[in-house]
Amino acid sequence: MKAIDMDTWLPSLITKTPQDGYELAVKLSRVAVKLTQPDAAVRDKLRPEYAGDSDALIAVSQVVATNFATVAAANNYWR
């Protein structure tokens, strides 16, 4: 992930398409992890633990789904 300028990385939740919105939801989720654990070496060390853990992967999906619901609402569900 590129370095994040915390002043400008999220100028808006508005996206052109639902797919763009989903990609934003994934980015929101990834940024949350990076901000929670800023040490890349620690994240890399932990990755194998959760990569094979179905409960952890389901939890990730739930976080992305919540972020996507937020983006979709902000975009009036692309109507």
C-alpha positions as CSV (number, residue, x, y, z in Angstrom):
1,M,0.0,0.0,0.0
2,K,1.3,3.5,-0.8
3,A,2.1,5.9,1.9
4,I,-1.1,7.6,3.1
5,D,-1.4,11.4,3.3
6,M,-3.9,11.5,6.2
7,D,-5.0,15.0,5.1
8,T,-6.1,14.0,1.6
9,W,-6.4,10.3,1.1
10,L,-10.3,10.3,1.4
11,P,-11.6,13.5,-0.2
12,S,-15.1,12.0,-0.7
13,L,-17.2,8.9,-0.4
14,I,-18.8,9.7,-3.7
15,T,-17.9,7.2,-6.5
16,K,-19.1,6.9,-10.1
17,T,-20.1,3.2,-10.0
18,P,-20.9,0.5,-7.4
19,Q,-17.7,-1.3,-8.4
20,D,-15.7,1.9,-7.6
21,G,-17.6,2.1,-4.4
22,Y,-16.7,-1.5,-3.5
23,E,-13.0,-0.8,-4.2
24,L,-13.3,2.3,-1.9
25,A,-14.8,0.0,0.8
26,V,-11.8,-2.3,0.5
27,K,-9.4,0.6,0.7
28,L,-11.2,1.9,3.8
29,S,-10.8,-1.5,5.4
30,R,-7.1,-1.7,4.5
31,V,-6.4,1.8,5.7
32,A,-8.0,0.9,9.1
33,V,-5.7,-2.0,9.5
34,K,-2.7,0.0,8.5
35,L,-3.6,2.8,11.0
36,T,-4.3,0.2,13.7
37,Q,-1.0,-1.6,13.2
38,P,1.4,0.9,11.5
39,D,4.4,-1.5,11.6
40,A,4.5,-3.2,8.2
41,A,6.8,-5.9,9.6
42,V,4.3,-6.9,12.3
43,R,1.4,-6.9,9.7
44,D,3.5,-9.2,7.4
45,K,4.3,-11.5,10.4
46,L,0.7,-11.8,11.3
47,R,-0.7,-12.3,7.8
48,P,-0.1,-16.1,7.6
49,E,-2.1,-16.5,10.9
50,Y,-5.2,-15.0,9.5
51,A,-4.8,-15.9,5.9
52,G,-5.7,-19.5,6.7
53,D,-8.3,-18.7,9.3
54,S,-11.8,-18.9,7.9
55,D,-13.3,-17.0,10.9
56,A,-10.8,-14.1,10.3
57,L,-11.5,-14.1,6.6
58,I,-15.2,-13.9,7.3
59,A,-14.6,-11.1,9.7
60,V,-12.7,-9.2,7.0
61,S,-15.6,-9.7,4.6
62,Q,-18.0,-8.3,7.2
63,V,-15.9,-5.1,7.7
64,V,-15.7,-4.6,3.9
65,A,-19.5,-5.1,3.7
66,T,-20.1,-2.5,6.4
67,N,-17.8,-0.1,4.6
68,F,-19.5,-0.8,1.3
69,A,-22.9,-0.1,2.9
70,T,-21.6,3.2,4.1
71,V,-20.3,4.2,0.6
72,A,-23.5,3.0,-1.1
73,A,-25.6,5.1,1.2
74,A,-23.4,8.1,0.6
75,N,-24.0,7.6,-3.1
76,N,-27.7,7.2,-2.8
77,Y,-27.2,3.6,-3.9
78,W,-26.1,5.0,-7.4
79,R,-29.6,6.0,-8.3
